[in-house]
């Protein structure tokens, strides 16, 4: 059975990838990256059946290294998308030449539609996977390719509205090309790009119970390279399977973060496009000069004689003031938040329905449907037996037995037809049939929302929630900046500069940092003088300046805290050495066991306290920060430790004198009452 699979992916520098490395791996060649100087050598790689390159008309032939170094050189951003990849499953029913021709035909359609350069690499199934998994990697550029080189970006694939439509066109094109290749090769198998749920619904509507049962199964989930590699490594070592769910969740979180960044960028592009459209609409309100009839000239002269303008000017468009702009931005943020909440509630409702499972009446209707399908199958078998019997009787006629055989098959077919009719009536006449159909329709809609789009490892509704959340947060940030009080922003700037000043005071003098702080304080002072002027900076500009000052303050506070922790660590280590020296000095003294035991116990308590403080200080580097001890107090205790060390001999003499005096005044046990 031919399997359909087609997914469009991107190769981006933000993920540490490059077009040269991807092309070298897929083609099994050696490619030197001119941008980084790295050499990607995969010539020992096996499993590559055929490699070909398709270019737009008029473009000179290129090698693998030339095309993808050209693609890398055309991008300047560090997170640029340098290539796209179409991964296509090739039918195992075709031979090697037919699969190569099919892959090149698919790539040719991409080149013709988008005018890009494409490279095809047909791979054999993996040795440790399914031996029917023939597939092709089609790498194509993100810019249009012409005789002069790479030009504009293929934005239609990036657009939030046209992008999904283009992906659907690619999937439909792959389906058509694959089915045409299967038909040309004389195979009856066909591929279908629709989901199993859609195929099942179409089969039920058409009354094809066999196809309905064949498609009534859960869709498979693509594991991805990380999970597949982990599973194979565990099997190779003979170890238990790893926590694949954890790997899948990590991939999902990474994809969600990337999607959130892309969604925020797309939202900013949409805002800018909306502003450009509004400016263009305002410009079009000014009428273009056109030849006027004689009546208009007469009307213009009459208006001039009356002291009026020759042409009646339209009323100027109302300009949005600051309050109206803030109100509009807050309304947009509220609408974006409402859309996000609606998607979250929809996700929760879908999950609740999925947790409830299939109702009992749906199971009863499905069971009747299976019985109807069995009855139809028996009817078809009876008709087949009748047709074969008629062929045998035509080949070898026997008047004595043919009439009985015909009568028996006719009765058998009639009985099977009546049973099929009764099963169909029982199926469609079930009292909960309509409810079951409604539940099935809603369940298909839920499954469609929970389906994973091509090239993604998260359900569609989760991707939409992530995108809506990014839009809502971006809109809320814009609205908060516009609605902020300028004086409050200036007050927060002063607080950030004060925190930065206090942090610098705890560090060795840095002339460059001091000059930068003084310059920033002068800038804030100038902004405060402009706050009541008509041409004062906008709230958004002040918010950006505040964010920079707060970032600088956090940076220097972190540096100061690190220096303070290092000073505290050294001071505590010095105190610990002083306690050890004090212990040794006390232990050397003789004849003062009571005082010596008391002093050693005090030293041991102090050592435990210092060791615990060192653990707390070191815990900051392990992500477990705790409050630092007072540095001045620990310095005072260090001086006290040193003073005690110097006074150990005199302290020992006093202890001995007190001990002798106590022994002299001890009463005798033989003294009379």
Secondary structure, DSSP 8 states (H G I E B T S, - for coil): -----EEEEEEEGGGT--HHHHHHHHHT-EEE-TTT--EEE-TT---EEEEEEE--TT-----HHHHHHHHHHT--STT-EEEEEEEEE--TTS-HHHHHHHHHHHHHHHHHHH---EEEEEE---TTS-TT--EEEEEE-SEEEETTEEEEE-GGGT-TTHHHHHHHHHHHHHHHHHHHHHHHTT-------S-HHHHHHHHHHHT-HHHHHHT-S-------HHHHHHHHHHHHHT-----HHHHHHHHHHHHHHHHHHHHHHHHHHHHHHHHHHHHHHHHHTS-------HHHHHHHHHHHHTTS-SS----------HHHHHHHHHHHHHHHHHHHHHHHHHHHHHHHHHHH---HHHHHHHHHHHHHHHHHHHHHHHHHHHHHHHHHHHHS--HHHHHHHHHHHHHHHHHHHHHHHHHHHHHHT-TTHHHHHHHHHHHHHHHHHHSB-TT-SSBHHHHHHHHHHHHHHHHHHHHHHHHS-HHHHHHHHHHHHHHHHHHHHTS---HHHHHHHHHHHHHHHHHHHTTTSTT---HHHHHHHHHHHHHHHHHHHHHHHHHHHHHHHHHHHHHHHHHHHHHHHHHH--S-HHHHHHHHHHHHHHHHHHHHHHHHHHTTTTT-------HHHHHHHHHHHHHHHHTHHHHHHHHHHHHHHHHHT---TT---
